[in-house]
Amino acid sequence: MKIERQVRFWLIGFVLLIIALYFLRSVLLPFVAGMAIAYFLDPLCDRIEKMGCSRTWATTIVTALFLLAVIALAAVLLPPLEAQIVDFFGQLPSYIQAVNAKLGPLVKALRSHLPASAAPSISDVTSYIGRIAGWGADTLGSVLSGGFALANLISLIFITPIVTFYLLRDWDKITMKIDLWLPRDHAEEIRGQLREIDRTLAGFARGQATVCLCLAFYYGVGLSLIGLDFGLVLGLIAGVLSFIPFVGSLTALFGSIALALAQFGNWQGVAMVVGLCAVGQVIEGNFLTPKLVGDRVRLHPVWVIFALLAGGALFGFVGLLLAVPVAAVGGVLARYGLGRYLGSDIYRGLNPPADGGN
């Protein structure tokens, strides 16, 4: 088979796969989550298997330990989170009034130094804030409604563990079967790219998950120790959102400043919040991310943000889960394609000039 026919065959298959995923996106969440968990836990399962356990027993042990850890974490975190969320929405109107009262003198001082046509008012500021909040709520609502409805939540709870168990048990068999499907003439070259993709995804997934957990713990505990109401909720949200470049730190900064303005009667509490967020940014940018993630993904932050927005718009919550891994895979393949292009006659020309020639 000529290379052109092989390329056409795989391109058609890829397009059909994307179309199928788009139309099935509403039921993909438990399978995507189960695949991600199985990929994450496979090295641990391999280690237990090397100790003499069968693959089935190793899978059972790892899956049971993972479920127990999730249940224990939920039992510890859900009650205070639920209480803080309910309390937050109950006090939200008073918080908005307090923030307006604190920002009022600043807005008046700003108006005195600006032309009348350009000077903002309190109503303008609150209107802008309301628009931003409304946009954020609409975006979150569209993402959640696209992939995290009640039916999907139920399937996530009950189906994901089953999918995880069977994928984890048969992971080696699945990879061996896929290897047999590779085109024989290019099998070794494809294996090399798959190893690079595996190294990229494994390093990023495990490293970024550790970064998110560390930041969630830091912000949640730190903001709570300062005495900020709802600091635990805000810290966990900031930690989870840290997989999006800059979004986690900005969420912690602006959210905690707004709560501090509403809660504390002086600027000392606001300064403590700003200091804690600044230290968190230094820890993340200089220690956690370089040590745990490094340059494994080799994707520009702007490309990561675009991938997340595109994935969320096309596939909802499932798209958010798949965005960065798909972008990382695309980056590996793009670098491979660029390397082949730079070494081809298309780039160099049919008759490249000799080195040193005129």
Salt bridges, closest charged atoms under 4 A:
ASP42 OD1 - ARG55 NH2 2.79
ASP46 OD1 - ARG55 NH1 2.59
GLU49 OE1 - ARG55 NH1 3.06
ASP170 OD1 - ARG169 NE 3.10
ASP172 OD2 - ARG55 NH1 3.65
ASP179 OD1 - ARG191 NE 2.55
GLU188 OE1 - ARG191 NH1 3.03
GLU188 OE2 - ARG195 NH2 3.50
GLU189 OE2 - ARG340 NH1 2.72
GLU196 OE2 - ARG199 NH2 3.03
ASP345 OD1 - ARG348 NH2 3.36
